[in-house]
Amino acid sequence: MRKILFYLFVFVLTLLLTWQDVHIGLILGIVFALSFLILIFPDLYMMFLETRIDRLERYLLGQRAKPTVNLIYAMANKQDEEVEELYNLMLAKYKNKQRQALLICSYAAYKDQVSTVKDSVREIQSAAYRIYYETAILLEERRPDEARALAEQLTKPWMKHSILAEIELKAGNRNEAMRHAGEAMRTAKGAQRYVLYKHYERELPEGLVRM
């Protein structure tokens, strides 16, 4: 409905501007700007900038017809059957090696089996995500000191603190884990913040009070 109303508005606006002899270049510029602000920006804001968990949950629930968004929601809420179905669907759909590598690694991380997909981790071009998954591998292989040292190379605060929280959690240091989890939550935004929140809701529920 929102899109239909928007297109109707653009159509009427274009007619009015044309009637006023406004230059076609300016008309196209106005239409493009309005399209971005009304159709694209709201989704970008929710996925990458929103911080309120209730709003994020409503948004993700409302976008579950989109496989990528649905996979994020299903992973965050540990819906195993849904995750497996969406993973196989997207793996068959997206043939780009970089996208496949990220998908394979995220699924392996969900299953706590990142160490089984080392080849895919090496194919990730983004240094931040490659280091993130390499750190997860070290943690799975019970090499916490090496994992902690590698985590220090992460420049994204939410990545660094979320992986450090996992290291401390596995070591039984819940207070230190909560401290890092709090920093991860403080710096994460959008869908990633929602995923972290749902994870800590299960693994560090007492820490959410402090966040």
MOFEN-V771100 format. One record per run of one state. SS is the DSSP state (H for helix, E for strand, - for the rest). FROM is the first residue (numbers start at 1). TO is the last residue. Records with the same first field share a line. If there is no record, write none. Layout:
SS=FROM-TO + FROM-TO
//
This chain:
-=1-1 + 20-23 + 49-52 + 63-66 + 77-79 + 94-96 + 111-113 + 124-126 + 141-143 + 152-156 + 171-173 + 188-189 + 204-204 + 209-211
H=2-19 + 24-48 + 53-62 + 67-76 + 80-93 + 97-110 + 114-123 + 127-140 + 144-151 + 157-170 + 174-187 + 190-203 + 205-208
//
